[in-house]
Amino acid sequence: MRLHAWTSETESGGTWNGTGSKTNHYDDDGDSPAWIDEGGGAITRTVGGIAGDLAATTSASGAIKLQLATLHGDVGQEIALASTTAIDTAVPTAFRDADEYGNAKPTGQDQDGNPVFNTARYGWLGAKQRSTETVGSTLTLMGVRLYNPATGRFLSIDPIRGGNPNAYTYPVDPVNMHDLDGRWGFAIRACFRLCGRIIKPVLRKTWSHVIKPAARWTFGQNSYLFGRGAHGYRKGWLNRGPIRTGWGWKGNQNAGHPIFRTGIGWPKHKQNNWLQRTVGHRHIDWWPR
């Protein structure tokens, strides 16, 4: 889910009057807009850096604003560049600060000594284009959910069961973890990616594999954990559902080599309903190189 457009209104004498509208435009399947129609002919285009994070914004007139981010991904400084301004002589035009949960910190004081907060569309996690253009500018749009930094909680239930410690909480370590799409905590995704980066190269270097249709299982008959039974599809503790594993031989048992097989689905003689026929039956064979 991604935000397409929104309008702002003010109430006066019991009547609500529109004060503006904005429209997000996207160039891929992500939830970060490529450019925003600000209304009145004004637009803001986002420019990504080498790492894919927000690096600058440009306007219809060609004005450029550099977005300088912290290691956490917060936009801490903004530098407005004119066409004749050299980057090495430019000075920051806006400072922003927030705590680890996204609560804005004062960046100065007014003449009466009151704290001044410099808020903008992209501040906390602004490099990831997490927008604070929400009701009262007190919430942050995090993918499929709204997040309240004051409480460190989302306003709706997590659509992914187990994506975070509970259905509403933000990751418990907001310095090293974040939930940018409102579904999965960063640490959980990072764990999957790390495991994949470690396991894949090892498998590729030491094992060959092939994915193909399978009519029957051909696991070893005497395997205590797996076994194949009379029809080659059942027997053993780990061989009784739609996801099955086992071992066998590639080629002749004496001249060939052992293989490890993982199967998903049901053999043809066990496909008794539309779900089983739709899923079909595939297996992956692995064998040492």
CORLIN-V904113 format. One record per helix or strand of 2 or more residues. SS is the DSSP state (alpha for helix, beta for strand). FROM is the first residue (numbers start at 1). TO is the last residue. If there is no record, write none. Layout:
# CORLIN-V904113
ss=(SS:SS)
from=(FROM:FROM)
to=(TO:TO)
This chain:
# CORLIN-V904113
ss=(beta:beta:beta:beta:beta:beta:beta:alpha:beta:beta:beta:alpha:alpha:beta:beta:beta:alpha:beta:beta:beta:alpha:alpha:beta)
from=(5:15:35:42:54:64:75:87:94:108:115:126:135:139:145:153:186:207:243:257:268:274:281)
to=(12:25:39:48:59:69:81:89:95:109:116:128:137:142:148:154:206:213:250:265:270:279:288)
